[in-house]
Amino acid sequence: MTTTTRSFAERVAHDRIPVLDGVRAVAIVTVVASHLPAGPARLVPGDLGVTLFFVLSGFLITWLLLKERDATGGISFRAFLLRRALRIAPAYCAFLAVWYAGYSLLGHPPRPWQVVAGVTYTVDYVQAIGGHSIRGLGHAWSLAVEEQFYLLWPPLLALLLARGGRRRAAVALGALVVAVFAWRSWLVLAHVAPLSYAYDAFDTRFDALAVGCLVAVVSRSARFGRLAAALARWTWLPLVPVALLVAWHAVAPLAVRYGPGFTLDAVLLGVLLVQAVMLGERRAWRVLSWRPARFVGRISYPLYLYHPGALALAASLGGLPVVVRVALGLAASAAAACASWYLVETPFLRLKERLPRRAGRPHTLPPAPVSPAPLPAASPADPDTPSFDHTAEDVMIHSSREERSSGRTVRSVAVLRCSAALRCSV
């Protein structure tokens, strides 16, 4: 089979995309492998896993926001932040408590400014400007980048959609990617800022998130549909961006990788994301949708939180072979992640699922105009783009139901008028 049977837009027009849990699993395995204490795993570029998380997050957040706008006519910033808080904050607060208690028991309590950086999601700029990692909390820089993205992107997306629809949003995202690429390249190649700033700061890493956002924004266009189909024409095509990433990281100097390289990584990983969605049902790539892979993807967030501490604690155990210490560190990481998932996150996720998809009136977009016609009529959010979360068949069924309903209404009005006329004649 050399062609796909469904378009990219049709494949993502569901409430959940199982293959993306497998993509999360690939990302977290890459990050964890890069943090192992010794052996060939040290050659694994962990920044690729983080960049993949960024691309995936940009895509999913934008995809959800667009679905909300299509369904309700606007984007509720308050409801979005509430959903994000229920998803992110419980596990993170529990991790901060464990981090503080653990280092205090070891006789190295975190300093107040480190606690403030963790609580306020500013670890990225604290490390970017300070040039050193916060012990036990350094990996939270990427979580800070994500949180700052959550604060800035929804209102910006709403503004772009209100002013010019998806086309203007796509143009703006492309311009942002180019701007971050140029900004970071100048900072690094001209030695204006240290490499720590290029690696950790939000303003130098937003391009990866923007690449994922761009995929979501253009996902329903016919041109992108043809491109996605071409990228998935053959089952082996994902090996091309993988080979390019491996070769690029093998030969590029560190300054080039941290300068223009992060954008190249994001683009190639964006291509892989599209290919994973398109080829996820093929036999060769079905592993991404297997239950074990999907479970690893679901616990990737707590696994990311706890694995550095667990691996460091296992590495400190003297008298044991390296393989045993690595196995103990991985087992401890998995145990902590599962405990966080089942005991901390799952109760809040149940609460999150009980929340309405739209809480209150939109805060970033005006409500849809009300038609003065006596009979209600559905009006799409964007006249040039069909509904994001419905297939063409669903739209046809919905239209047919509306026609039958309108027909019944017209017939009822006609019967009432005839009855009135008869009463008048009598």
N, C-alpha and C positions, 0 to 999 in steps of 0.2 A: 504493500500500500504506500503510495508516494504522495498522496494529497490528503489533506484534512477534510473532515466532513462537516465540521462546525466552525464558525468564525470565532475569533478571539472574544468579541463582544458577547456572543451566545454562551461561551464557556464561563465567563465571569458574571453572567446575569443570574446569579444565585446568592442565597444568603451566606453560603460558606463554600470555599474553594478548597477541597481536601488536599490537592497537590501542594498548596502553599505551606501547609504544615510540614510537608517533607522538605520544602525549600528552607524553612526555619531550622529544621534538623541539620541540614547541610551547613548552614551558617554557624550554628552553635558548636558543631563537631569541629569545624575549622578553627574557631576561636579557642576551644579547649585544647585541641591538639597543639596549638602554637604555644601554650603555656605549660606543656609538660616539661619536666626538669632536664631531660637528656634524650639523646638518640635522634633518629631521623626526623621525629616530629618537630624538632626545633627549626627545621627548614620550612615548615608550613607558615605562610604569611597570614598571621591572624588578622591583620587589617582588612584582608579581603572578606573575612567573615563579618566584620563590623560594617563594612561598606555594603555587603549584601543585606544585612539587617536594615540599613538606612534606605536602600532602594525599595525593599519590600514594604517598609513602614510608610514611605511616601506614597506608594501605590495603594496600599490598603486604606489608609486614612482618607485619601482623596476619593477613592472608590466609594467609601461609606458616606462621605459628605455629599457626593453627587447623587447617590441613591436617595438620601434624605431630601435633597432639593427637588428631585424628580417626583418624589412621593408627596411632599408637603408644600412645595413652592418656595421654600426658604431653608436657611441653615440656622439652627439654634445654637449659638455659641455656648450658652449656659448649659444646655443639655449635653453638648459634646464634651465639655470639660468635666461634667459630672460623670459621664460614662468612662472617660479616661481615668478619672480619679479612682473610681471603683475598680478599675482594671489594674492600675499601676501602683497606687499608694499603699494598699495593705501589705503587699509583699515587700515593698521597699522600706516601709517603716519597720517591719519586723526584722529585715536585714540590718538596718541601721542600729537597732537595739542589740542584735547579736554582735555586730561589729564593735560597738562601744563596750559592751560587757566583756567580750573576749579579750580585747586589748587591755582593758582595765585589769582583768584577772592576771594577765601576763606581766603586769607592772608597767605598761606603756599606755596609759589612758590617752585617747585622742585629745588634741588641743581644742579649745573653744572655737577658733576660727575654722578648724577642720570640720567640726560638727555643724557649724553654720553653713559651710559650703555644701555639705551633704544634704542638709534639710532644705536648703533653698535651691537646689539643683543648679549650682554654679561651680561644680567641680571642674567643668571644662575650662572656664576662664581662669580659675585659680591655678590650675596646672599649666595652662597655656602661657600665662604671664609669669608665673613663678618659676617655670622650667623644671619642676620636680613633682613626682607623683605622691599623692597622699597614701600613706601606708594602709593597705587593706581596703582602700576606697578609690584607688586610682582608676579602676575600670568603670566607675560611675560617670566618667566624663561623657560617655556615649549616651547615657540616660539623661544627662543634662541637656545634651544637644537635642534629643527627642522631645523633652519637655518644652524647650524654647520653640521648637517647631510647632508643637501643639498650640502654643499661645499665639503665634504669628500667622500661621498658614490659613486656618479657617476664615478669619475676617478678610484676609487678602484674597482668598479664592472667591468668597462671596462678592467682594467688590468687583473683581475682574469679570465674574459671570454676569453681574448686574449691568456692567458697562458695555460688554461686548461678547458675551457668551463664551463658549468653549474655545473658539478660535483665538480670541484675545488672551484667554488664560494660557493657551498653548504657546503663543508668541512670547508672553511675559516669562513663562517658565524657561523657554529656550534662551531668552536674554539673561535670565538669572544664572543659568548654568555657565554661559560664556563669561559673565561678569565674575563669578566666583573662581572660575578657571584662571582668568587673567589676574585677579587679585592675589590668589594664592601663589601662582607662578612668580609674580613679581616679588612677593614677600620672601620666597625661598631662594630663587635664583639670583636676586639682587642682594641677598643677605640682609634684608631689612628687619626680619623677625626670625627667631629661632625655630628650629624644626618642631619643637613642642607646640608652638602656636599654630603652625600649619596642620598639625595632627589633631589637636584637641579642640580648637575654637569652633563655635557654631558658624561664624561668618566664613570660615575656610572649609567647612564640611557640608554646607547646605546643598551643594551641587548634587551629591548622591541622593539626598531626599527629593530634590527637584526632578531628577531623572525618573524616579518612581512616580511622582505626581504627574509628570508629562505623559507617561504611559497610560495612566488612568484617564486623563483628560481627553486624549486623542483615541481612546480605545474603540469608540463607536464610528469613527470616520471610515469611509470606504477605502481610502488610500492606506491607512494603517492596517486595515483588515487584509489587504493584499500583501503588505509587507510582512505581517505576522504569518500568513500562509506560506510565503516564500521562505521565511526563516525556519519553518517546520516542514519543508517539503520532503526531507529525508530524515530518518530516525537518527542518523549519526551526526547531523549538523550541530547539535550542542557541543560536540567535541572541538569545533573550530574556535569559539570564544574561550573555551577552557585551555586549549593549547596556546592561544595568544596570551592569556593571562599568565600561564606558567613561563612562557618564553620571555615575556616582558619583565616579569619580576626577577628572572634569572640574570638578566643582562643590564638592567637599568640601574644607574647610581641612586643612592638613597635620596639625594636632593631632587633628582628628576621624578622619582616615584612620589615624593611628598609634594612636589610642585604641580606640574601638569598631570602627573600620573594618577592621582586620585580621581580625576574626571574620566580618564580613559578606563580605569577600573569600573567606575559607576556605569558607564555606557555599555561595556561588555557584560557586566552583571545584569543590566537591564535587558539586554538581548537574551541572556540565559533565562531570566524570569519569564519573558514572553514565550520562549521555547518550552519551558517547563509546563506552562499552562496549555500550550497547544499540543504537546506530546505526552502529557501526563497519563493518558489512557493507553498509550502504546506499551507493548509488553516490555520493551527494554527500559522504559522509564517508569513503569508502574510501581517500582520500589518506593518512589516518593509518596505514594498513597497507601502503602502498607501500614497496618496498625502500629507496629513498633516505631516506624519512622514518624508517623503522625503524633504519637505520644511524646517522643523526644522533642518534636517541634512545639507541642503544647506546653511542655515544662521548660522550654528554652530560656524563658525570662528568669525564673528562680535559679536555673542551672548557671546562667550567666552571672547572677549575683553571688552565688556561693562557691563556685569552683576555684577562684584564685586562693581563697582562704583555706579551703579543704586541701588543695594540692600543696600549698606552702606548709600546712601543718603536717601532712604526710611526709614531705621531703625532709622535715626536721627530725624525723625518727631515725636515730643512728643505729648502726648494726644490722640493718636490713638491706637486702639487695634492692637495686633501683627499681627493678620490675615489680617487686612486692610493694614498695612505697608508691609507685604510680598506680597500681591496682587499688591500694587502700585509699589514695586520694580521689580516684574516680568513683569508688564505691561511696565514699563520704559525700562527694558532690551530688551523686544521684540521690542518696538518702535525704540530704538537706533539701534538694529541689522537690522531691516527692512530698516531704513533710510540708513544705511551703505551699505546694499546689493543693493538697487535700485539706489541710488544716487552716490555712490562711486565705488563699485565693478563691477556692471553690465557693465558700459561703457568700463572699462578696460578688462573685460572678452570677450566682443565682439571684441576688438582689438586683444586679445590673440588668439581667434578662427580664425582670418584672417591671422595669421602668418602661414607660411609653417611648417609642422611637422619637417622638417629638414632644418636648415639655414646654408648653407655652408658645407664645408667638415668636417668630424669628427676630433675632437681635441684629443680624447683619444684612438681611435682605428685606425689602418691603413686601407686604403681603400681595398675593396675586390680585389683579383688578377684578371687580365683580361686574359681570355682564348685566346690562339693563334689560335683557330679553326676559320675557315671562317664564320661559322654560330654561332650566339649568343646562349648561353645556360644559364639557370638559375642555380645558385649555392647557396644552403642554407647556412646561417651563421654558423649553427652547424649541421654537417652531422648526428649526433645521435639524434637530436630533430627536430620535424616538426615545421612549422611556427606557432608562438604563436597566431597570430590574424586571423587564417583561420582554418576552420574545415576540416576534411578529404575530405568531398564532394567538398569544394571550391578548394582544392589542385588538386583533380581529374579533375574538370572542367578546371582549369588552365592548367594542363598537356595536356588535350585533345585539348585545343585551340592551345597550342604550337605545338602539333603533327600535327594538321591540317595546321598550318602556315608553319611548316618545310616541310610538304608534298607539299604544293603549291610552295614553294621555289625550291624544288628539281625538280618538274615537269617543272617549268619555265626554270631552267637551262638546262634541257634535251631538251626542245623545241628549245631554242637558239642554242644548239650544233647541233641539226638536221638541223636547217636552215642554219647554217654556212657550214655544210657538203654539203648540196644541192648546195649552191652558189659556193663552190669550184669545185664540179663535173661539174657544168655548165661552 
